[in-house]
Amino acid sequence: MCFALPGNSAQVHSKKPAPAPRGKKPEAVRKPGNGKAAVRKPVARKKAAARKRRRAVSTAPSKPLNFATEPVQSELQACSLKDHQAAGSALCLDCAEQALSTAYAFQGLKYKRGGINPDIGFDCSGFVRHVYLNSCGRQLPRTAREQFAMGEPIEKSELRRGDLVFFSSRHGWHVGIYTGNNEFIHSPNRRDAIRVSSLDTPYYKRMFKGARRLTTDIDPVLTSEAAPIPTN
């Protein structure tokens, strides 16, 4: 039999750290080797909650604060009183500015494939169509490709505010409204929202198809609202 000698007890007692006083956060513990303090749990939870709130804000549908819901009759009447020949060759300036004012109010509204109203969002052609219908009472076709057949063709160097600019790629057609300074406002794609872009952007510069200036003798809409929604 083996006996433990007096004074040389073989028993080892593990010491537990004393609990932190109530109301105080535990001190940061440095990890061996890297010298960095461990993240305190309460801080980590706060950061996670902040990230969750940011994600909720970024994914929440946004609506414009102000937008025209009815054609501005006074502007339309002013256009009709102008010289018929001048009105037939170019879109009335008042109407172009009204359209841009309406378009700017939708900045930040998320893209929606097939979208034709602000309650759900717009695709590119739905955005342009809604803007001109509710700003100037101008009826445009549903798709960007059909809209390209409207109005008067113009050169890129002749662009004026309110003209429509078109792009074409293997993914389809795209349309926006020229705002001046070589920029245009549009509803880009499902990863983006309505915003102003530059025509000098390499992609848009490469895919530029042409521009059209709307006239007062726009034909009735070519496609039915009940028809299947085509791609842009």
C-alpha positions as CSV (number, residue, x, y, z in Angstrom):
1,M,0.0,0.0,0.0
2,C,1.1,3.5,-0.7
3,F,0.5,6.3,1.7
4,A,0.5,10.0,1.0
5,L,3.3,11.7,3.0
6,P,2.2,14.5,5.3
7,G,2.6,17.9,3.7
8,N,2.9,16.5,0.1
9,S,-0.7,16.1,-0.8
10,A,-1.2,14.8,-4.3
11,Q,-4.6,16.4,-4.6
12,V,-4.7,19.3,-7.2
13,H,-7.5,21.7,-6.9
14,S,-8.6,23.7,-10.0
15,K,-9.2,27.3,-9.3
16,K,-12.2,29.0,-11.0
17,P,-12.0,32.7,-11.7
18,A,-14.1,34.8,-9.4
19,P,-17.4,36.0,-11.1
20,A,-17.4,39.6,-12.3
21,P,-19.3,42.0,-10.1
22,R,-22.9,42.5,-11.2
23,G,-23.3,45.4,-13.6
24,K,-19.7,45.2,-14.9
25,K,-18.7,43.7,-18.3
26,P,-16.0,41.1,-18.2
27,E,-12.6,42.4,-19.2
28,A,-11.3,41.5,-22.7
29,V,-9.1,38.4,-22.7
30,R,-6.1,38.5,-24.9
31,K,-5.6,35.4,-27.1
32,P,-2.1,33.9,-26.9
33,G,0.0,34.4,-29.9
34,N,-1.9,37.1,-31.8
35,G,-2.1,39.8,-29.2
36,K,-5.7,40.6,-30.1
37,A,-8.4,40.9,-27.5
38,A,-11.3,38.5,-27.7
39,V,-14.6,40.1,-28.6
40,R,-16.9,40.5,-25.7
41,K,-20.2,38.7,-26.2
42,P,-22.4,41.7,-25.5
43,V,-20.5,43.8,-28.1
44,A,-20.8,40.9,-30.7
45,R,-24.5,40.7,-30.1
46,K,-24.9,44.5,-30.6
47,K,-23.0,44.4,-33.9
48,A,-25.1,41.5,-35.1
49,A,-28.3,43.4,-34.3
50,A,-27.0,46.5,-36.1
51,R,-26.1,44.4,-39.2
52,K,-29.7,42.9,-39.1
53,R,-31.2,46.4,-39.0
54,R,-29.1,47.6,-41.9
55,R,-30.1,44.6,-44.0
56,A,-33.8,45.2,-43.2
57,V,-33.5,48.8,-44.3
58,S,-31.6,48.0,-47.5
59,T,-34.1,45.3,-48.6
60,A,-37.3,47.2,-47.6
61,P,-39.2,48.4,-50.7
62,S,-38.9,52.1,-51.2
63,K,-41.5,54.4,-52.7
64,P,-41.0,57.9,-54.0
65,L,-42.3,60.7,-51.8
66,N,-43.9,62.7,-54.6
67,F,-44.9,61.8,-58.1
68,A,-47.5,62.9,-60.7
69,T,-50.6,60.7,-60.8
70,E,-52.5,62.7,-63.4
71,P,-51.4,64.4,-66.6
72,V,-50.7,68.1,-66.1
73,Q,-53.5,69.6,-68.2
74,S,-52.2,73.1,-68.2
75,E,-48.9,72.0,-69.7
76,L,-50.7,69.9,-72.3
77,Q,-52.9,72.9,-73.3
78,A,-49.9,75.1,-73.5
79,C,-48.3,72.6,-75.9
80,S,-51.3,72.4,-78.1
81,L,-51.5,76.2,-78.5
82,K,-47.9,76.4,-79.9
83,D,-47.1,76.4,-83.6
84,H,-48.2,73.0,-85.0
85,Q,-45.2,72.5,-87.2
86,A,-42.8,73.2,-84.3
87,A,-44.8,71.0,-82.0
88,G,-44.8,68.2,-84.6
89,S,-41.0,68.1,-84.9
90,A,-40.1,68.2,-81.2
91,L,-41.5,67.4,-77.8
92,C,-42.8,70.5,-76.0
93,L,-40.2,71.8,-73.6
94,D,-42.8,72.0,-70.8
95,C,-43.7,68.4,-71.2
96,A,-40.0,67.3,-71.2
97,E,-39.3,69.1,-68.0
98,Q,-42.5,67.8,-66.4
99,A,-41.4,64.2,-67.3
100,L,-38.0,64.7,-65.8
101,S,-39.5,66.1,-62.6
102,T,-41.6,63.0,-62.3
103,A,-38.7,60.7,-63.2
104,Y,-36.4,62.2,-60.5
105,A,-39.1,61.6,-57.8
106,F,-38.7,57.8,-58.4
107,Q,-34.9,57.7,-57.7
108,G,-34.1,54.9,-55.3
109,L,-37.2,52.8,-56.2
110,K,-36.1,49.2,-56.7
111,Y,-36.1,47.6,-60.2
112,K,-38.9,45.0,-60.8
113,R,-39.0,42.8,-63.8
114,G,-42.2,43.4,-65.6
115,G,-43.0,46.3,-63.2
116,I,-45.3,49.1,-64.5
117,N,-46.3,51.0,-61.4
118,P,-44.6,52.5,-58.3
119,D,-46.4,50.1,-55.9
120,I,-44.2,47.2,-57.0
121,G,-41.4,48.9,-58.9
122,F,-40.5,49.4,-62.6
123,D,-38.4,47.7,-65.3
124,C,-36.8,50.1,-67.8
125,S,-39.6,50.5,-70.3
126,G,-42.3,50.4,-67.7
127,F,-40.6,53.3,-66.0
128,V,-40.4,55.4,-69.1
129,R,-43.9,54.6,-70.1
130,H,-45.3,55.5,-66.7
131,V,-43.4,58.8,-66.5
132,Y,-44.7,60.1,-69.9
133,L,-48.2,58.8,-69.4
134,N,-48.6,60.5,-66.0
135,S,-46.6,63.6,-66.7
136,C,-47.7,64.5,-70.3
137,G,-50.5,62.2,-71.2
138,R,-48.2,60.6,-73.8
139,Q,-49.1,57.0,-74.5
140,L,-46.0,54.8,-75.3
141,P,-45.7,51.1,-76.2
142,R,-44.8,48.6,-73.4
143,T,-41.4,47.4,-74.5
144,A,-38.1,49.3,-75.1
145,R,-37.8,47.9,-78.6
146,E,-41.3,49.2,-79.5
147,Q,-40.5,52.5,-77.9
148,F,-37.5,52.8,-80.2
149,A,-39.9,53.1,-83.1
150,M,-41.6,56.2,-81.7
151,G,-40.9,59.9,-82.2
152,E,-38.0,61.3,-84.3
153,P,-34.6,59.7,-84.5
154,I,-31.8,62.0,-83.5
155,E,-28.0,61.9,-83.3
156,K,-26.2,61.5,-80.0
157,S,-24.7,64.9,-80.4
158,E,-28.2,66.4,-80.7
159,L,-29.6,65.1,-77.4
160,R,-31.8,67.4,-75.3
161,R,-33.4,66.9,-71.9
162,G,-36.4,64.6,-72.1
163,D,-35.1,62.6,-75.2
164,L,-35.2,58.8,-74.9
165,V,-31.9,56.9,-75.2
166,F,-31.7,53.2,-76.1
167,F,-29.2,50.4,-75.7
168,S,-29.1,46.9,-77.1
169,S,-27.1,43.9,-76.1
170,R,-27.4,40.1,-76.1
171,H,-29.5,40.4,-72.9
172,G,-32.1,42.6,-74.7
173,W,-33.1,46.2,-75.1
174,H,-32.8,49.0,-72.5
175,V,-34.2,52.6,-72.4
176,G,-33.8,55.7,-70.3
177,I,-34.6,59.4,-70.3
178,Y,-31.8,61.9,-71.1
179,T,-31.2,64.5,-68.3
180,G,-28.5,66.6,-69.8
181,N,-24.7,66.7,-69.2
182,N,-24.4,63.4,-71.0
183,E,-26.4,61.6,-68.3
184,F,-29.7,59.7,-68.3
185,I,-32.2,58.4,-65.6
186,H,-33.3,54.8,-65.9
187,S,-34.3,51.6,-64.0
188,P,-31.1,49.5,-64.6
189,N,-31.5,45.9,-63.4
190,R,-32.7,43.7,-60.6
191,R,-29.6,44.4,-58.5
192,D,-30.2,48.2,-58.7
193,A,-32.7,51.0,-58.3
194,I,-33.8,53.9,-60.4
195,R,-30.8,56.3,-60.7
196,V,-28.9,58.6,-63.0
197,S,-26.0,57.1,-65.0
198,S,-23.5,58.5,-67.5
199,L,-23.5,57.8,-71.2
200,D,-19.7,57.7,-70.9
201,T,-19.8,54.5,-68.8
202,P,-18.0,51.9,-70.9
203,Y,-20.9,49.5,-70.9
204,Y,-23.5,52.1,-72.0
205,K,-21.1,53.7,-74.4
206,R,-20.5,50.3,-76.1
207,M,-24.2,49.3,-76.1
208,F,-25.7,52.6,-77.3
209,K,-28.3,51.9,-80.0
210,G,-29.7,55.4,-80.7
211,A,-32.0,58.2,-79.4
212,R,-35.5,59.4,-80.1
213,R,-37.2,62.7,-79.6
214,L,-40.9,62.2,-78.9
215,T,-43.4,64.2,-80.9
216,T,-47.0,65.3,-80.3
217,D,-48.4,62.8,-82.8
218,I,-47.5,59.6,-80.9
219,D,-49.6,56.6,-82.0
220,P,-51.8,54.7,-79.5
221,V,-50.1,52.0,-77.5
222,L,-49.2,49.0,-79.6
223,T,-49.5,46.2,-77.1
224,S,-52.3,45.3,-74.6
225,E,-51.7,45.5,-70.9
226,A,-53.1,42.0,-70.7
227,A,-50.4,40.6,-73.1
228,P,-47.5,38.5,-71.6
229,I,-44.8,40.8,-70.2
230,P,-41.8,40.7,-72.5
231,T,-38.2,41.3,-71.5
232,N,-36.7,44.7,-72.0
